[in-house]
Amino acid sequence: MNKINNLESNNSTQSYRKVATAACFGTFLEWYDFLTFATLAVIFGPLFFPSSDPNAGLLASLATFGVGMVVRPIGAAIFGSMGDRIGRKPVFMITIALMGIATFSVGFLPSYAQIGIWAPILLVGLRLMQGLSAGGEIGGSAVYLTEHAGDQYRGFKTSFLQLMGPLGILFSTLQIAILRYYLTNEEFLSWGWRVPFWVSIILLLIAFKARMALEETPVFLELNKSSVKVKNPLRSNFKDAHTRKRMFLLFFCISAGGAVLFFSVQVYTAIFLKTSVKLAPQLVDQLSIYATLALFPLTLFAGWLSDKIGRKPVVVSGLFLGAICIHPAYQLLQQYGQANNVGMIALLLTILSLALALVVGPQTALLAELFPAKTRNSAATFPHNLAAGWIGGLLPLIVTWLNQKWESDVAGLWYPTIFLASGAIIALLYLPETHKTNLHH
């Protein structure tokens, strides 16, 4: 009997690893495609939005990045409801194909100098396609993976999905660092920036093949048998007061908090160090790689810790740490950047990464645990993408605009500080503990 149980356990573990690998690789591709825009924001300004004022070009480029984030909730509403009606797996195939095609096409776009106003129009159009795709993928992948994870060590096992965003940035940043090293500045501006977008077609083919072998989640298969599915899941969610309250908590505390920290730590720091502190781009790329590598073990630790002491105390700690640290950390980044003190910059990035890890480590499991099975996909994906898109995605643009308005390099950072503090207080008072939730109900 013990041998049979061990065999079943090994088969279950191998099956989950297969599911996790395919789901994570697809999400990595989504993030790689989506965030290459952020990594190249400074480059896109003069190429697609030429202006006599460099600040105006940067703002236009960041706005294009933000457009993709703004439409994410629309993609979440469409694909999230589809995931509750037709299954989690079919939606995965659609979203990854949409993202891959849009990203690959960016690599062939002519610049403003070549086709004029059509260049930024086409760029924004492809960015909209990316945003719709990301809305269905990011959040839905969390539900898919969590429903496969079982009840034991769910926080730790699903925390690996949260590494895909930083890994996407890392892979993109490494490519750009290598290209900058081997190419002249003229060559990079002429064609080198296109290479990360061309590479995405190879990643798309690998991810698509891996996802073809995926199985539907046990929870959805059970729903199919019991005929409990809802015709309009998103509308049903908003009508139910209990679900509506949890969607708000997910939106404001968990997803918005994580998004604000993600873009403050993983995206805006690089922009800040390049444009405000004026560090060499190669050095900033190296520091970004370090910060990403530091985030990996911290995120897995936070997921593991949430299995031990609960999701709520881990998430609340991260929100409070972020609220306390962001503004002074950026002031010190400016100070140590001007003094070229790389060691202290790396330490500050590590502290910021810890705050991010504490929020996102338990996040994958939380997204699924907060909601009932029959409307889980739509209930989780819509508020999550609304927060990531409207709060996190617009953060670089808003912070940059506030800095320019107040003629300060750090004044705009009061925006994420106040947001995180508010989210921490609300989560402390109202966020339920979910780490022992039965996902089949």
ABEGO torsion letter per residue (X at the ends): XAAAAAAAAAAAAAAAAAAAAAAAAAAAAAAAAAAAAAAAAAAAAAAABBBABAAAAAAAAAAAAAAAAAAAAAAAAAAAAAAAAAEAAAAAAAAAAAAAAAAAAAAABBBAAAAEAAAAAAAAAAAAAAAAAAAAABGAAAAAAAAAAEABGAAAAAAAAAAAAAAAAAAAAAAAAAAAAABBAAAAAAAAAAAAAAAAAAAAAAAAAAAAABBBBAAAAAAAAAGABBABAAAAAAABAAAAAAAAAAAAAAAAAAAAAAAAAAAAAAAAAAAAAGBBAAAAAAAAAAAAAAAAAAAAAAAAAAAAAEAAAAAAAAAAAAAAAAAAAAAAAAAAAAAGBAAAAAAAAAAAAAAAAAAAAAAAAAAAAABBAAAAAAAAAAAAAAAAAAAAAAAAAAAAAAAAAAGBAAAAAAAAAAAAAAAAAAAAAABBBAAABBAAX
